[in-house]
Amino acid sequence: MKHFDEKTKSLTLITKVKDKIKGEVETKTYPFPLFVEGFFTKKAIDLGAELEENEYVVDSELFERLTNYTVELYAKQFTADELINGIHQGQIINTFINVLFGVLQGDPKNE
């Protein structure tokens, strides 16, 4: 399951696991905000630089900052717990990276 849609920049989280073995889940998709303040671009640059400097190794402090950044960016449509529990552990760091790059690339349709 892909959690971040690069075209729409929407974020899809698992909201309920019906069957862990069969992979049956319920999901909810959260739209990317229509307006993103420049603050988020600056923060994405800073977080991206830190990720690169650490060779994409994420400690718990950086993980928490990436989580909070994503929650704030998506206008608190979900909580930090809903975010981190709604993404499979093997995809969460890549999802954060995709969110950061999504902000840095901008959206020509909304400019």
Secondary structure by P-SEA (a helix, b strand, c coil): cccccccccbbbbbccccccccccccbbbbbccccccaaaaaaaaaaaaaaaaacccccaaaaaaaaaaaaaaacccccaaaaaaacccccaaaaaaaaaaaaaacccccc
